[in-house]
Amino acid sequence: MLDKKALFDIKIEKPDKEIYQKAHKIWDGISKPIDGLGDFEELICKIAAIQRTEQPRAEKRVSVIFCADNGIVEEGISQSDKSITKAVAVALGKGISSACTLAKSSKVKVLPVDIGIDCDEKIEGVRDLKVSKGTANFLKTPAMTEEEALLAIERGIELVGELKGDGYDIVSAGEMGIGNTTTSAAVLAAILSIDSDDITGRGAGLDNEGLLRKMKVIREGIKKYGFRQHIQETGETVDKAVVPIDMKRRAFEALRCLGGLDIAALTGLFIGGAKYHIPVVIDGVISSTAAVLAQTLVSGCRDYMIASHRGREHGNELALKSLGLRSYIDGNMALGEGTGAIMLFPLIDVVLDYYLNGAKFGDYEIDEYERFS
């Protein structure tokens, strides 16, 4: 089983810079203004560098949706009770949930995973990788044991290795778990040393009283485990090429004490993407929190991440900023289940098809544009 030392010691290879530059030259040879597709040209170059080929692929893709319950729900921080987690997981297994509907037109396979639903039975159509039946209430005791957090991370990493073996080109991150906007806000505030009130949103629809209660619960959790005692480092926590070991420990403790099994497994998913050279698309605030965790625990994971959308939750914007990633969709979305990430795939298809099949300057009787910078 994975231990903390082995986790912290994982080494990540950089994407291929030479392939990145070759992909840029291919773009410049297509009959269009230089950088005419802006950030989307960079996106294709990034995928090419990750996959280490000038002919990148995104045809075989999968949305991994980790489902888990959170003990903190008993503090009344959500409009819904934990039974909804299982209900949506059942819908995912049947192929009728929001993610499944969007995935059909986006040509994405949906892989729902039970990493910690509070139930005994196996759910049809849902992969069983359960670590435990949900987490503890973090106001009473740490959300997870060290072993549980590490096992969830390990299962996320191993799942990417399996998908790599099955020939998948690209993976997107998703989750389902009532209470996980609370756990993600708490973890993100603890890692980035920011005011949790600034990133605590209404989740699936809290009223004002519920929002104030949620803010209070998160503040108390952060204080309980001593994260407020830390001084903000430099504001560049996840951007450093080499993350100090004490910051890695801090991030792991934030996950263990305040996080969820879905966040832990997503952290493993991002680490696995970097380890196995598969691009992983970030969804909203829960998966972007896991992305920050992955980069902090294992330097270099960020290079294998793609940010899909800015999202409604302010924490998502701050998480992406800390990672130095720019999102491609600005739709004020907060649907969950990895749906924002799924919606990026049709855009990738359009741009990748143009990259692979667009007419070259040689096909026209016009001169090629010259790049001056």
C-alpha positions as CSV (number, residue, x, y, z in Angstrom):
1,M,0.0,0.0,0.0
2,L,1.1,3.6,-0.7
3,D,2.7,5.4,2.2
4,K,3.3,9.1,2.7
5,K,7.0,8.9,1.9
6,A,6.4,7.0,-1.3
7,L,3.7,9.5,-2.3
8,F,5.9,12.5,-1.6
9,D,8.8,10.9,-3.5
10,I,6.8,10.3,-6.8
11,K,8.7,11.9,-9.7
12,I,7.0,13.3,-12.7
13,E,8.5,13.7,-16.2
14,K,7.9,17.0,-17.9
15,P,5.8,16.9,-21.1
16,D,7.9,16.9,-24.3
17,K,9.0,20.5,-25.1
18,E,10.2,19.6,-28.5
19,I,6.8,18.1,-29.5
20,Y,5.2,21.3,-28.1
21,Q,7.3,23.4,-30.4
22,K,6.6,21.2,-33.4
23,A,2.9,21.4,-32.7
24,H,3.2,25.2,-32.7
25,K,4.9,25.1,-36.1
26,I,2.1,23.0,-37.4
27,W,-0.4,25.6,-36.3
28,D,1.7,28.4,-37.9
29,G,1.6,26.4,-41.2
30,I,-2.2,26.4,-41.3
31,S,-3.8,29.1,-43.4
32,K,-5.0,31.5,-40.8
33,P,-3.6,34.5,-38.8
34,I,-0.9,33.7,-36.3
35,D,-2.4,32.4,-33.0
36,G,-5.8,32.9,-34.6
37,L,-7.4,30.4,-32.2
38,G,-5.7,31.9,-29.2
39,D,-5.7,29.7,-26.1
40,F,-7.1,26.8,-28.0
41,E,-3.9,26.5,-30.1
42,E,-2.0,26.3,-26.8
43,L,-4.4,23.6,-25.6
44,I,-3.7,21.3,-28.6
45,C,0.1,21.9,-28.2
46,K,-0.2,21.0,-24.5
47,I,-2.0,17.7,-25.3
48,A,0.5,16.9,-28.0
49,A,3.4,17.4,-25.5
50,I,1.7,15.3,-22.8
51,Q,1.0,12.5,-25.3
52,R,4.5,12.9,-26.8
53,T,3.2,13.0,-30.4
54,E,2.6,15.7,-33.1
55,Q,-0.6,13.9,-33.9
56,P,-2.5,14.2,-30.5
57,R,-5.6,12.1,-29.9
58,A,-8.8,12.8,-27.9
59,E,-11.1,10.3,-29.5
60,K,-11.2,7.7,-26.7
61,R,-12.1,9.7,-23.5
62,V,-13.7,9.0,-20.2
63,S,-15.2,11.0,-17.4
64,V,-14.3,9.4,-14.0
65,I,-16.9,10.4,-11.4
66,F,-15.9,9.5,-7.8
67,C,-18.9,9.3,-5.4
68,A,-18.6,9.6,-1.7
69,D,-20.5,10.7,1.4
70,N,-19.2,13.3,3.9
71,G,-19.8,13.1,7.7
72,I,-19.9,16.9,8.0
73,V,-23.4,16.8,6.4
74,E,-24.8,16.1,9.9
75,E,-24.0,19.7,10.8
76,G,-26.7,20.9,8.4
77,I,-24.3,22.5,5.8
78,S,-26.3,21.3,2.8
79,Q,-29.9,21.6,1.6
80,S,-29.9,17.9,0.9
81,D,-29.2,14.9,3.1
82,K,-26.7,12.2,2.2
83,S,-29.2,9.9,0.6
84,I,-28.9,12.0,-2.5
85,T,-25.3,10.8,-3.0
86,K,-26.5,7.2,-3.5
87,A,-29.5,8.3,-5.5
88,V,-27.4,10.1,-8.0
89,A,-24.8,7.3,-8.1
90,V,-27.7,4.9,-9.0
91,A,-28.7,7.4,-11.8
92,L,-25.1,7.4,-13.0
93,G,-25.0,3.6,-13.1
94,K,-28.2,3.6,-15.2
95,G,-26.8,6.3,-17.5
96,I,-29.6,8.9,-16.8
97,S,-27.8,11.5,-14.7
98,S,-26.9,15.0,-15.8
99,A,-23.3,13.9,-16.6
100,C,-24.5,10.9,-18.6
101,T,-26.9,13.0,-20.7
102,L,-24.3,15.5,-21.6
103,A,-21.7,12.8,-22.2
104,K,-23.8,11.1,-24.9
105,S,-23.7,14.1,-27.2
106,S,-20.1,14.8,-26.2
107,K,-19.1,11.2,-27.0
108,V,-17.6,10.6,-23.5
109,K,-17.7,7.4,-21.6
110,V,-18.9,7.9,-18.0
111,L,-17.2,5.8,-15.3
112,P,-18.9,6.3,-12.0
113,V,-16.9,5.0,-9.0
114,D,-18.0,4.3,-5.5
115,I,-15.1,5.5,-3.4
116,G,-17.0,6.1,-0.3
117,I,-20.9,6.0,-0.5
118,D,-22.5,5.3,2.9
119,C,-24.2,2.0,1.8
120,D,-23.6,-1.7,2.0
121,E,-24.8,-2.8,-1.4
122,K,-23.0,-2.7,-4.7
123,I,-24.7,-0.3,-7.1
124,E,-25.3,-1.6,-10.6
125,G,-23.2,0.1,-13.2
126,V,-20.9,1.8,-10.6
127,R,-17.3,0.6,-10.1
128,D,-16.8,-0.5,-6.5
129,L,-13.5,0.9,-5.1
130,K,-15.0,1.8,-1.8
131,V,-12.5,2.8,0.9
132,S,-15.1,3.3,3.7
133,K,-18.8,4.2,4.0
134,G,-18.2,7.9,4.0
135,T,-16.0,10.1,6.1
136,A,-16.3,11.2,9.7
137,N,-17.7,14.6,10.8
138,F,-14.5,16.7,10.9
139,L,-15.8,18.9,13.7
140,K,-15.6,15.8,15.9
141,T,-12.7,13.8,14.6
142,P,-10.5,13.9,11.5
143,A,-12.5,13.1,8.3
144,M,-10.2,10.2,7.4
145,T,-7.4,8.1,8.9
146,E,-4.1,8.4,7.2
147,E,-4.6,4.9,5.8
148,E,-8.0,5.8,4.3
149,A,-6.7,9.0,2.7
150,L,-3.7,7.2,1.2
151,L,-5.8,4.3,-0.1
152,A,-8.2,6.6,-1.8
153,I,-5.3,8.4,-3.5
154,E,-3.7,5.1,-4.5
155,R,-6.9,3.9,-6.1
156,G,-7.2,7.1,-8.1
157,I,-3.6,6.7,-9.4
158,E,-4.1,3.0,-10.2
159,L,-7.3,3.7,-12.0
160,V,-5.5,6.0,-14.5
161,G,-2.9,3.3,-15.0
162,E,-5.8,0.9,-15.9
163,L,-7.4,3.4,-18.3
164,K,-4.0,4.0,-19.9
165,G,-3.8,0.2,-20.5
166,D,-7.2,0.3,-22.0
167,G,-6.1,2.9,-24.6
168,Y,-7.8,6.0,-23.3
169,D,-6.4,9.3,-24.7
170,I,-7.7,11.8,-22.2
171,V,-9.6,11.7,-18.8
172,S,-11.9,14.2,-17.1
173,A,-12.5,14.5,-13.4
174,G,-15.9,14.4,-11.8
175,E,-17.4,13.8,-8.4
176,M,-20.7,13.4,-6.5
177,G,-21.1,13.7,-2.8
178,I,-23.4,15.8,-0.7
179,G,-21.4,18.2,1.4
180,N,-18.3,18.3,-0.8
181,T,-18.4,22.0,-1.4
182,T,-17.9,22.3,2.4
183,T,-15.0,19.9,2.4
184,S,-13.4,21.4,-0.6
185,A,-13.6,25.0,0.8
186,A,-12.1,23.9,4.0
187,V,-9.2,22.0,2.4
188,L,-8.5,24.8,-0.1
189,A,-8.5,27.5,2.5
190,A,-6.2,25.4,4.7
191,I,-3.7,24.8,1.9
192,L,-3.6,28.3,0.4
193,S,-3.9,30.0,3.8
194,I,-6.9,32.1,2.7
195,D,-10.0,33.3,4.4
196,S,-12.5,30.4,4.1
197,D,-15.4,32.8,4.1
198,D,-14.2,34.2,0.8
199,I,-14.6,30.8,-0.9
200,T,-17.6,29.4,0.8
201,G,-20.5,29.3,-1.5
202,R,-24.2,28.2,-1.4
203,G,-23.4,24.8,-2.9
204,A,-26.6,23.2,-4.3
205,G,-28.7,26.1,-3.0
206,L,-28.4,27.2,0.7
207,D,-30.4,30.1,2.1
208,N,-28.7,32.9,4.0
209,E,-29.0,31.2,7.3
210,G,-27.6,27.9,5.9
211,L,-24.7,29.8,4.3
212,L,-23.7,31.4,7.6
213,R,-23.9,28.0,9.3
214,K,-21.7,26.5,6.6
215,M,-19.1,29.3,6.9
216,K,-19.1,28.8,10.7
217,V,-18.6,25.0,10.4
218,I,-15.7,25.5,8.0
219,R,-14.0,28.1,10.2
220,E,-14.3,25.9,13.2
221,G,-12.9,22.9,11.4
222,I,-9.9,24.9,10.1
223,K,-9.2,26.2,13.6
224,K,-9.7,22.8,15.2
225,Y,-6.8,21.3,13.3
226,G,-4.5,24.4,13.7
227,F,-4.3,25.6,10.1
228,R,-4.9,29.2,11.1
229,Q,-1.6,29.0,13.1
230,H,0.3,28.8,9.9
231,I,1.6,32.0,8.3
232,Q,0.9,32.3,4.6
233,E,4.2,31.3,2.9
234,T,4.7,33.4,-0.2
235,G,1.5,33.2,-2.1
236,E,3.2,30.8,-4.5
237,T,2.5,27.5,-2.7
238,V,1.8,25.4,-5.7
239,D,3.8,27.3,-8.3
240,K,7.2,26.4,-6.8
241,A,9.1,23.9,-8.9
242,V,10.0,22.0,-5.7
243,V,7.5,22.0,-2.9
244,P,9.1,21.9,0.6
245,I,8.3,18.7,2.5
246,D,6.5,20.7,5.3
247,M,4.1,22.1,2.8
248,K,3.4,18.5,1.5
249,R,2.7,17.4,5.0
250,R,0.4,20.4,5.5
251,A,-1.6,19.6,2.3
252,F,-1.9,15.9,3.3
253,E,-3.1,16.8,6.8
254,A,-5.6,19.3,5.3
255,L,-7.0,16.5,3.1
256,R,-7.0,13.9,5.9
257,C,-8.6,16.1,8.5
258,L,-11.0,18.2,6.5
259,G,-11.4,16.5,3.1
260,G,-13.5,13.8,1.5
261,L,-12.8,10.4,-0.1
262,D,-13.9,11.9,-3.5
263,I,-11.3,14.6,-3.2
264,A,-8.6,12.1,-2.2
265,A,-9.4,9.9,-5.1
266,L,-9.4,12.8,-7.5
267,T,-6.0,13.8,-6.1
268,G,-4.8,10.4,-7.1
269,L,-6.4,10.8,-10.5
270,F,-4.4,13.9,-11.2
271,I,-1.2,12.3,-10.0
272,G,-1.9,9.3,-12.1
273,G,-2.5,11.5,-15.2
274,A,1.0,13.0,-14.7
275,K,2.6,9.6,-14.0
276,Y,1.1,7.9,-17.0
277,H,1.2,10.8,-19.4
278,I,-2.5,11.3,-19.8
279,P,-4.1,14.8,-19.8
280,V,-6.7,15.2,-17.1
281,V,-9.5,17.8,-17.4
282,I,-10.4,19.7,-14.3
283,D,-14.1,20.3,-13.6
284,G,-15.2,22.7,-10.9
285,V,-14.2,23.6,-7.3
286,I,-14.0,20.1,-5.9
287,S,-11.7,18.7,-8.6
288,S,-9.7,21.9,-8.8
289,T,-9.1,21.6,-5.0
290,A,-7.9,18.0,-5.7
291,A,-5.7,19.4,-8.5
292,V,-4.0,21.9,-6.0
293,L,-3.5,19.0,-3.6
294,A,-1.9,16.8,-6.4
295,Q,0.5,19.6,-7.4
296,T,1.4,20.3,-3.8
297,L,2.0,16.6,-2.9
298,V,3.7,15.7,-6.2
299,S,5.4,18.5,-8.1
300,G,4.9,18.6,-11.8
301,C,1.3,17.3,-11.9
302,R,0.1,20.7,-13.0
303,D,1.7,20.2,-16.4
304,Y,-0.8,17.4,-17.2
305,M,-3.9,19.3,-16.2
306,I,-6.4,21.1,-18.4
307,A,-8.9,23.6,-16.8
308,S,-12.3,23.3,-18.3
309,H,-14.4,26.2,-16.9
310,R,-14.2,29.0,-14.3
311,G,-17.3,27.9,-12.5
312,R,-19.6,29.8,-10.1
313,E,-17.7,28.9,-6.9
314,H,-15.0,31.5,-6.2
315,G,-12.7,28.9,-4.8
316,N,-12.5,27.3,-8.3
317,E,-11.1,30.6,-9.7
318,L,-8.5,30.9,-6.9
319,A,-7.5,27.3,-7.2
320,L,-6.9,27.6,-10.9
321,K,-5.0,30.9,-10.4
322,S,-2.7,29.2,-7.9
323,L,-2.0,26.5,-10.4
324,G,-1.3,29.0,-13.1
325,L,-4.1,27.5,-15.3
326,R,-6.6,29.3,-17.5
327,S,-10.1,27.9,-18.1
328,Y,-11.6,27.7,-21.6
329,I,-15.3,28.1,-20.7
330,D,-16.8,31.0,-18.7
331,G,-20.4,29.9,-18.2
332,N,-21.1,30.6,-14.5
333,M,-21.8,26.8,-14.1
334,A,-22.2,24.8,-10.9
335,L,-24.0,21.6,-12.1
336,G,-21.5,19.1,-10.6
337,E,-20.8,15.5,-11.7
338,G,-17.9,16.6,-13.8
339,T,-20.3,18.2,-16.4
340,G,-18.2,21.3,-17.0
341,A,-15.2,19.1,-18.0
342,I,-17.4,17.0,-20.2
343,M,-18.6,20.1,-22.0
344,L,-15.1,21.0,-23.0
345,F,-14.7,17.9,-25.2
346,P,-16.7,19.1,-28.2
347,L,-14.6,22.2,-28.3
348,I,-11.4,20.1,-28.2
349,D,-12.9,18.1,-31.1
350,V,-13.4,21.1,-33.2
351,V,-10.0,22.6,-32.6
352,L,-8.1,19.3,-32.9
353,D,-9.9,18.5,-36.2
354,Y,-8.7,21.9,-37.5
355,Y,-5.2,21.3,-36.3
356,L,-5.1,17.9,-38.1
357,N,-7.0,18.8,-41.2
358,G,-6.9,22.5,-41.7
359,A,-5.7,23.8,-45.2
360,K,-2.1,24.8,-45.3
361,F,-0.7,28.0,-46.8
362,G,0.6,25.8,-49.7
363,D,-3.0,25.1,-50.6
364,Y,-3.7,28.8,-51.1
365,E,-2.2,31.4,-53.4
366,I,-1.3,33.6,-50.4
367,D,1.9,34.1,-48.4
368,E,2.4,32.5,-45.0
369,Y,2.1,34.8,-42.0
370,E,5.4,35.5,-40.2
371,R,5.8,35.2,-36.5
372,F,7.7,38.1,-35.0
373,S,7.6,37.1,-31.3
